[in-house]
Amino acid sequence: MNKTVLAGLMMVAAMGVQADEEMQAAAGQQVFAQRCHACHSEDTSKNTFGPSLTGVVGRKAASLPRFAYSDAMKASGLTWTEDNLRLWVTDNEKLVPGTRMRHVAITDKAEQDYLISFLKTLK
Ligand code: HEC
């Protein structure tokens, strides 16, 4: 295979991956709209019933100013890595006993993937 063909194939593959991520994020937006949006705004300037989730991936738990976190969340010492976000949406009360967030149980791995792809777009 010559180099031009190879480069072309690699580009198509890269575009495929990107389209895939966009589709996942779009699916995640649906999950978010149904399961999270009632309490969480996508707008960074807004804490609603729950804290803003803009930039949440990689953020330290309970780190937003002007949001009244529970003592449990403040003491959790967590960082919202993808793994911790998975545990959180699987069973938030198990991860942080005493949290003020109502119990959620998103146990479907694909649904979690979509949701996390979407949360990553909130910058
Ligand atoms: C019934 C309202 C409600 C729903 C629904 C809800 N949350 Fe929350 N969420 C909260 C509250 C309140 C807190 C603060 C919890 C605390 O301080 O203990 C919170 C905290 C969080 C945090 C920690 C943020 C930080 O700054 O440390 C994350 C992450 C989060 N929620 C994600 C989600 C996701 C993802 C969903 C949807 C699957 C969701 N939440 C659904 C109310 C809600």
Residues whose N, C-alpha, C, O or C-beta is under 5 A from the ligand:
A	BS01	HEC	R35 C36 C39 F49 G50 P51 S52 K60 A61 A62 S63 A68 Y69 S70 M73 V89 G98 T99 R100 M101 R102 V104
